[in-house]
Amino acid sequence: MTDPRDARLAAALRELGDRLDVPPAPDVRAAVLARLPARPRRAIPRWATVAAVLLLVFAAAVTLSPAVRATVTDLLRFAGIELRSQPGPAVRGQGLLPGERSVDLAEARRLVPFPIGVPAALGGPDDVRIADDPARVVSLLYQTEPGRPPAAVEPVAVRLDEFDGRLGPVFEKFLGMSGGQRVSVTGAPAIWLDRPHELIYVDRAGQWRTETARLAAQSLIWQRGTVTYRLEGAFTLEDALRIAATVS
Amino acid sequence: MTDDDAVVARIRDGDPASYGTLVDRYTALAHRTAYLLGAGHEAEDVVQEAFVKAFRALPSFRGGASFRAWLLRIVANETHNLVRSRRRRAATELRAMRLELVRDDDPAARALTDAAGEELLEAVRALPEKHRAVVICRYFLDLTEGENAEVLGCPRGSVKSRAHRAFARLRAQLAEPDKEAVGD
């Protein structure tokens, strides 16, 4: 900033900062200490409040220190989706999956090695996408219309991702302040993430594809047979469960 | 080794109570950060949550890095998540801005400083979120460019270019007589 006008503006902003009305800081020491586990590493991780590693997990798998390795094993894995409580990566692009392309449902069924479920409650999807090559994830997209939740990611109201959950992790989800809850979809264990969170695709080599990072809306994740379903939309748990129950 | 590193080492050696030292040291800054980035009256919850999360994630904290910037990044993320979920739930208040000037009791002093201050503050409020965050971190929280990048989770280059655009927008908004065309 060599421009004198920039210097003036910077000085004015600094001065403004000194005059901002910020309430006095609370004393959180006792409250924080009361909530700490005995050690930074939890012996038995409570799901979704798992201490986790930033950036190092896969990139530096060979040189992990013992402390870091211990936290890696703390990760909770659920049906091909890893949930992390750490801050997520910066969301930059549109969050398309690698090689994401539109196909019709019949074509998608031909391309992926698992049965594709369609939620009867929503009917035929407005768009079908497959991702990666060879195809690994199928996404059914539903646009907004009366009776559907509001658009989570314009113009998509509901997105149902499906993939073979026996494979390694396919998505990383980064949770914010609250976690989620264990629920069940027609008897199958499921996890409900009740707020927007960062989502990132993990490719076959286990690499985090940071360019796929996007902010996902509320999501319900469950597994049936070998297929993992990730139903996303700005809906309530009740609505999500109602839709999920009709996937066949 | 900084003071912070020494404390972190003690915690790793099995003395979690030492964490109180870090909590005391950074509560004020963490609270100011959360408040100004939009947490408002929920800033205390954000700060508490961020400290607990930071503790749990301590094994991933690399010695030699700045604990302060690392913690503030968690605070900024928590705040970001809070603001987003709040925005999504109640579509009413889009800008959860908590930027207000302290009122000076002396009317004369107030008249002199408030008009310009309010105008500039209004311009800052009107910035897009990413640009506003850069201005808040750099000038209201007094973070370095490197810290700013770490806290906002983006490359230094982005911090620079966002700051540059923010300045252009601020100048346009304030309509300085010698302003140049703003190419965005």
HADDOCK unambig.tbl for C-alpha pairs under 7 A between the chains (distance, minus, plus):
assign (segid A and resid 13 and name CA) (segid B and resid 139 and name CA) 5.93 0.50 0.50
assign (segid A and resid 14 and name CA) (segid B and resid 139 and name CA) 4.99 0.50 0.50
assign (segid A and resid 14 and name CA) (segid B and resid 140 and name CA) 6.19 0.50 0.50
assign (segid A and resid 16 and name CA) (segid B and resid 117 and name CA) 6.37 0.50 0.50
assign (segid A and resid 17 and name CA) (segid B and resid 139 and name CA) 6.44 0.50 0.50
assign (segid A and resid 17 and name CA) (segid B and resid 140 and name CA) 4.30 0.50 0.50
assign (segid A and resid 19 and name CA) (segid B and resid 101 and name CA) 5.71 0.50 0.50
assign (segid A and resid 19 and name CA) (segid B and resid 102 and name CA) 5.69 0.50 0.50
assign (segid A and resid 20 and name CA) (segid B and resid 99 and name CA) 6.61 0.50 0.50
assign (segid A and resid 20 and name CA) (segid B and resid 100 and name CA) 5.66 0.50 0.50
assign (segid A and resid 20 and name CA) (segid B and resid 101 and name CA) 4.50 0.50 0.50
assign (segid A and resid 20 and name CA) (segid B and resid 102 and name CA) 5.63 0.50 0.50
assign (segid A and resid 21 and name CA) (segid B and resid 100 and name CA) 5.33 0.50 0.50
assign (segid A and resid 21 and name CA) (segid B and resid 101 and name CA) 5.03 0.50 0.50
assign (segid A and resid 21 and name CA) (segid B and resid 102 and name CA) 4.60 0.50 0.50
assign (segid A and resid 22 and name CA) (segid B and resid 32 and name CA) 6.69 0.50 0.50
assign (segid A and resid 25 and name CA) (segid B and resid 27 and name CA) 6.83 0.50 0.50
assign (segid A and resid 25 and name CA) (segid B and resid 28 and name CA) 5.21 0.50 0.50
assign (segid A and resid 25 and name CA) (segid B and resid 31 and name CA) 5.87 0.50 0.50
assign (segid A and resid 26 and name CA) (segid B and resid 44 and name CA) 6.46 0.50 0.50
assign (segid A and resid 28 and name CA) (segid B and resid 48 and name CA) 6.18 0.50 0.50
assign (segid A and resid 29 and name CA) (segid B and resid 20 and name CA) 6.01 0.50 0.50
assign (segid A and resid 29 and name CA) (segid B and resid 23 and name CA) 5.96 0.50 0.50
assign (segid A and resid 29 and name CA) (segid B and resid 24 and name CA) 6.62 0.50 0.50
assign (segid A and resid 32 and name CA) (segid B and resid 48 and name CA) 5.93 0.50 0.50
assign (segid A and resid 32 and name CA) (segid B and resid 51 and name CA) 6.73 0.50 0.50
assign (segid A and resid 32 and name CA) (segid B and resid 52 and name CA) 6.10 0.50 0.50
assign (segid A and resid 33 and name CA) (segid B and resid 20 and name CA) 6.84 0.50 0.50
assign (segid A and resid 35 and name CA) (segid B and resid 52 and name CA) 6.93 0.50 0.50
assign (segid A and resid 36 and name CA) (segid B and resid 52 and name CA) 6.43 0.50 0.50
assign (segid A and resid 38 and name CA) (segid B and resid 16 and name CA) 6.63 0.50 0.50
assign (segid A and resid 39 and name CA) (segid B and resid 14 and name CA) 6.37 0.50 0.50
assign (segid A and resid 39 and name CA) (segid B and resid 16 and name CA) 6.28 0.50 0.50
assign (segid A and resid 40 and name CA) (segid B and resid 55 and name CA) 5.71 0.50 0.50
assign (segid A and resid 40 and name CA) (segid B and resid 56 and name CA) 4.61 0.50 0.50
assign (segid A and resid 40 and name CA) (segid B and resid 57 and name CA) 6.77 0.50 0.50
assign (segid A and resid 40 and name CA) (segid B and resid 58 and name CA) 6.10 0.50 0.50
assign (segid A and resid 40 and name CA) (segid B and resid 59 and name CA) 6.80 0.50 0.50
assign (segid A and resid 41 and name CA) (segid B and resid 56 and name CA) 6.25 0.50 0.50
assign (segid A and resid 51 and name CA) (segid B and resid 56 and name CA) 4.97 0.50 0.50
assign (segid A and resid 51 and name CA) (segid B and resid 57 and name CA) 4.76 0.50 0.50
assign (segid A and resid 52 and name CA) (segid B and resid 57 and name CA) 5.74 0.50 0.50
assign (segid A and resid 52 and name CA) (segid B and resid 60 and name CA) 6.85 0.50 0.50
assign (segid A and resid 53 and name CA) (segid B and resid 57 and name CA) 6.98 0.50 0.50
assign (segid A and resid 53 and name CA) (segid B and resid 60 and name CA) 4.89 0.50 0.50
assign (segid A and resid 54 and name CA) (segid B and resid 60 and name CA) 6.16 0.50 0.50
assign (segid A and resid 67 and name CA) (segid B and resid 59 and name CA) 5.87 0.50 0.50
assign (segid A and resid 68 and name CA) (segid B and resid 59 and name CA) 5.93 0.50 0.50
assign (segid A and resid 68 and name CA) (segid B and resid 60 and name CA) 6.03 0.50 0.50
assign (segid A and resid 87 and name CA) (segid B and resid 74 and name CA) 6.23 0.50 0.50
assign (segid A and resid 87 and name CA) (segid B and resid 77 and name CA) 5.98 0.50 0.50
assign (segid A and resid 90 and name CA) (segid B and resid 153 and name CA) 5.90 0.50 0.50
assign (segid A and resid 90 and name CA) (segid B and resid 154 and name CA) 6.57 0.50 0.50
assign (segid A and resid 176 and name CA) (segid B and resid 78 and name CA) 6.10 0.50 0.50
assign (segid A and resid 176 and name CA) (segid B and resid 81 and name CA) 6.01 0.50 0.50
assign (segid A and resid 177 and name CA) (segid B and resid 49 and name CA) 6.96 0.50 0.50
assign (segid A and resid 177 and name CA) (segid B and resid 78 and name CA) 6.20 0.50 0.50
assign (segid A and resid 195 and name CA) (segid B and resid 85 and name CA) 6.33 0.50 0.50
assign (segid A and resid 196 and name CA) (segid B and resid 85 and name CA) 6.56 0.50 0.50
